[in-house]
Amino acid sequence: MIELIVRFRLTGEFDPDQITSDLGIPPSETWRKGDFVRSTIICRETDGWCLNSALGKTAGLEQQTKAILKMFEPSWTKLEKFCSTLNAELSCSIYTSGYRPSIHFDTAVVQRMASINGTIDVDLYIMPADGDEEDYRV
């Protein structure tokens, strides 16, 4: 079993609705500084705008990273301007139980993220093989 969740996040001090309006892309999630992280008592320290990959959780890492960055192509210049003052992150969460996934980012993905001073974060979760995966998800 392997599942991947790929997200593009912007964080900093800004109005998430303005990002949505300017980019013309509806986010999967937004939050404001001081909002609670869902299902916790932890408060958000920054404003945030997040877009999840539209591909299913079983699509490959390379497919998902390319697909999510492609969604920004029509508004890439605007995204570059936002990223001059905000933090951009390509967040990849990999859930696996026994399968060793390939973790690879081709040059185009790395260059795209570098052009906006963005980071790439990969979290690998090794799940138990007994079927209790749901107990370990965030």
N, C-alpha and C positions, 0 to 999 in steps of 0.2 A: 504494500500500500504506500502510495506517495500522493500528497496533496500540496499544492503550491498556492500561496496568496501573494500577489504582487500589487503594491500600492505606490502611488506617487503622492508625496506629502509636501506641502509648503507650511512652514511655521515661522512665527515672528510676531511683530505687532502690526496688525492690519485688519481691515474689514473683509471677512470671507465673502460676503455678498458682492463686494466690489471686484474681487478676483473672478468670481463666477460671471459677473456681468461683462467684464473686460475680455476674458478668455472665451466666453460663449460656450463653456463646457459645464454641464451640471455635475457637481461633486457627489461622491458617495457619502461623504460626511464632512461636516464643518463643526468648529467649536470656537468658543471665545475664552480668553484668559479668565480663569476663575470657575469655568464650568467643571462639573465633575466628570471624570473618566467613567464611562458607562459601567454600571454595576459595582462601583467602588466608592470610597470616601476620599479619593485622591483628586485634588483640584488641578486643572490644566494650568501650566505656567506661561503658556503663550497662546496666541490665536492660531487656528489651524484650518487647513483646507486639504481634503484627501480625495483622491480618485483611485478606485479599485480597478484592476484589470477586468475587462468585460468577458474574457475567456474563462472557461470553467477551471476548477481547481486541479483537474488532471492534465491540463495543457502544460507543455514544457516550459521551463524557466526562460529560455531564449525567446520562445514564441511570445510569452506574456510580457517580457520586458520590451520587446520591439513593438508589440501591439499597443501598450500603454503610452509609449513615447510618440507613436504615430498619431494618437488622438490629439496631441498638441501641435502637430505640423501647421495647421492653418493659423495658429496664434503664437507661433514660436517666438517671434520678435517681442511680443507683449510679455511672454513668460520670461524672456531674458531680462527685460526691464524690472520685473517684479523680483527676480532672483538677485539683482544687484543689492537689495536690502533685506531679502528674506532667505531662509534656509530651505533648500530643496533636497529631498531624499527619495531615492528609489528603494523601497522597503520590500524585501523578499523573505517570506516565512515558508519554510519547508518542513512538512510533517511526514515522517517516514517510520516504518516499522520493519527494519531488516533490509530494505532496498537502499543501495548506495546511489544517491542521485548525482547527476552531473551538474556541477556548478561552474558555469562558464558565461562570460559576458564578451560578446564580440567587440571589435574595435569601434564600430559605429555607436553602440550603446555607451561605451566608456567615453567616447569623444562628445556625444550629445550631453551627457551628464556633466562633463568637465566644462563645456561651453557655458553652463549656467552655474558653475561653481557648486554643483550638486554632489551628494555622496551616494554611495550604494551600500546598503546594509543587508546582510544575510543572516537570518536566524535559522538554525537547524535544530529541529525537535525530533529526538528519537523516541518514538512511541512504544509502549509495551505491545507485545505480540498477542496478548490475550483478549483483545477486543475492547479494552477499556479506554480507547483513545479520547473519548469525549471528556473524561475527567481531567485531561491535561491541556486542553485547548485554552487559549486566551481570548 
